[in-house]
Amino acid sequence: MPTILGGDPSPTTADVRTTPTGLHEMVLEVADLAAAERFYREVIGLPVITRWEGERQAVWLDCGDSVALGLWTPETGGAAAIHNGRGGAHVHFAFRIAHGSLEAVRTRLEGFGYTIEQVDFDNGNHSLYLDDPDGNCVELMDAVVDWSGRPIGGI
């Protein structure tokens, strides 16, 4: 039986077929859809992919790497969401930014008036942290290695 943490690091054929290959989407429940869209579009720089209208209003933004960020209000989420989406708080999430662009990104964000915290990790990764309009912690990472310590492609 596969284990979630620890165990044999070499996956069996069954493990490979059931192991996720990446993040497809993430959805945030937001108080003000227009304000959240403005933040992620204008401040973070994510282009809008599509909008849902009617009873399930939402905005979907392109995060790169075939990943989408969905934004919707509590009225669209909760019991109205697929599989009774629960809403609620999270710790934070991170976007990768272009290698070497950290200072330019910091300058841009500070130009918008955001307070930025920078963390320089021992593995060579560097991150900027800021809050979105709903208080979600957003990380922008100049990542040179992934969680396993392997170099990230293109660097």
C-alpha positions as CSV (number, residue, x, y, z in Angstrom):
1,M,0.0,0.0,0.0
2,P,1.4,3.4,-0.9
3,T,2.3,5.8,1.9
4,I,1.7,9.5,1.9
5,L,4.9,10.5,3.8
6,G,8.1,8.5,4.2
7,G,8.3,5.0,3.0
8,D,10.0,3.7,-0.2
9,P,11.1,6.7,-2.3
10,S,10.9,4.6,-5.5
11,P,7.2,4.5,-6.6
12,T,5.7,1.3,-7.8
13,T,3.8,1.2,-11.2
14,A,0.5,1.5,-9.2
15,D,1.9,4.6,-7.4
16,V,2.9,6.3,-10.6
17,R,-0.6,6.0,-12.1
18,T,-2.2,7.5,-9.0
19,T,0.4,10.2,-8.1
20,P,-0.6,13.7,-9.0
21,T,1.4,15.3,-11.9
22,G,1.0,18.9,-10.8
23,L,-1.4,21.6,-9.5
24,H,-4.4,22.2,-11.8
25,E,-6.2,24.9,-10.0
26,M,-6.7,26.6,-6.6
27,V,-9.8,28.6,-5.6
28,L,-9.9,31.4,-3.0
29,E,-13.1,32.6,-1.4
30,V,-13.0,36.4,-1.5
31,A,-15.2,39.1,0.1
32,D,-15.1,41.5,-2.9
33,L,-14.7,39.7,-6.3
34,A,-13.8,43.0,-8.2
35,A,-11.1,44.0,-5.6
36,A,-9.6,40.5,-5.6
37,E,-9.5,40.4,-9.4
38,R,-7.8,43.8,-9.5
39,F,-5.2,42.6,-7.1
40,Y,-4.3,39.4,-8.9
41,R,-4.5,41.0,-12.3
42,E,-2.9,44.4,-11.8
43,V,-0.6,43.8,-8.8
44,I,0.4,40.1,-9.2
45,G,0.1,40.2,-13.0
46,L,-2.1,37.2,-13.7
47,P,-4.2,37.4,-16.9
48,V,-7.9,36.6,-16.8
49,I,-8.7,33.3,-18.5
50,T,-12.5,33.3,-18.2
51,R,-15.4,34.6,-16.1
52,W,-18.4,32.8,-14.8
53,E,-21.6,34.9,-14.8
54,G,-25.1,34.3,-13.3
55,E,-25.5,32.4,-10.1
56,R,-21.9,31.1,-9.9
57,Q,-19.9,34.3,-10.5
58,A,-16.2,33.7,-10.5
59,V,-13.0,34.9,-12.2
60,W,-10.3,32.4,-13.3
61,L,-6.7,33.7,-13.8
62,D,-3.7,32.1,-15.5
63,C,-0.9,31.3,-13.1
64,G,1.4,29.7,-15.7
65,D,2.4,26.0,-15.8
66,S,-1.2,25.2,-16.8
67,V,-2.4,26.3,-13.3
68,A,-5.5,28.5,-12.7
69,L,-6.4,30.6,-9.7
70,G,-10.2,30.8,-9.2
71,L,-11.8,33.6,-7.2
72,W,-15.4,33.6,-6.0
73,T,-17.4,35.0,-3.1
74,P,-19.0,33.0,-0.3
75,E,-22.3,33.1,-2.2
76,T,-20.7,31.2,-5.1
77,G,-18.8,28.9,-2.8
78,G,-20.0,26.8,0.1
79,A,-23.0,24.7,-0.6
80,A,-23.2,26.2,-4.2
81,A,-19.8,24.9,-5.0
82,I,-19.0,21.5,-6.5
83,H,-18.7,19.0,-3.7
84,N,-19.9,21.6,-1.1
85,G,-16.7,23.7,-1.2
86,R,-15.9,24.7,2.4
87,G,-14.3,28.1,2.1
88,G,-12.2,29.2,5.1
89,A,-8.6,30.2,5.8
90,H,-5.3,28.9,4.6
91,V,-1.7,29.6,5.5
92,H,-0.3,30.9,2.2
93,F,0.4,29.9,-1.4
94,A,3.4,30.7,-3.7
95,F,3.8,31.7,-7.3
96,R,7.2,31.2,-8.9
97,I,8.6,34.3,-10.5
98,A,11.3,34.6,-13.2
99,H,14.8,33.9,-11.9
100,G,16.6,37.1,-11.1
101,S,13.5,39.3,-11.1
102,L,13.1,39.5,-7.3
103,E,14.2,43.1,-6.9
104,A,12.2,44.3,-9.8
105,V,9.1,42.6,-8.4
106,R,9.8,44.1,-5.0
107,T,10.1,47.6,-6.4
108,R,6.8,47.1,-8.4
109,L,4.9,45.9,-5.4
110,E,6.2,48.6,-3.1
111,G,5.2,51.1,-5.8
112,F,1.6,49.9,-5.3
113,G,2.0,50.6,-1.6
114,Y,2.3,47.0,-0.3
115,T,4.4,46.1,2.7
116,I,6.8,43.4,1.6
117,E,8.6,40.8,3.7
118,Q,11.6,39.1,2.1
119,V,12.9,35.7,3.2
120,D,16.2,34.3,1.8
121,F,16.3,30.5,2.3
122,D,19.4,28.4,2.8
123,N,18.8,26.5,-0.4
124,G,19.2,29.6,-2.6
125,N,15.5,30.3,-3.0
126,H,14.3,33.9,-2.2
127,S,10.7,34.9,-1.5
128,L,8.6,38.0,-1.1
129,Y,5.4,37.9,0.9
130,L,2.4,40.3,0.9
131,D,-1.3,40.1,1.7
132,D,-4.1,40.2,-0.8
133,P,-7.3,42.2,-0.2
134,D,-8.8,39.3,1.9
135,G,-5.7,38.9,4.1
136,N,-4.4,35.8,2.2
137,C,-0.7,35.6,2.4
138,V,0.8,35.5,-1.2
139,E,4.4,34.4,-1.7
140,L,6.3,35.3,-4.9
141,M,9.4,33.0,-5.1
142,D,12.6,33.2,-7.1
143,A,13.1,29.5,-6.8
144,V,16.3,27.8,-7.9
145,V,15.6,24.4,-6.4
146,D,12.4,22.5,-5.8
147,W,11.3,20.9,-2.4
148,S,13.6,17.9,-3.1
149,G,16.6,20.1,-3.7
150,R,16.6,19.5,-7.5
151,P,17.4,22.5,-9.7
152,I,14.4,24.0,-11.3
153,G,14.5,23.8,-15.1
154,G,15.8,26.7,-17.1
155,I,18.1,27.9,-14.3
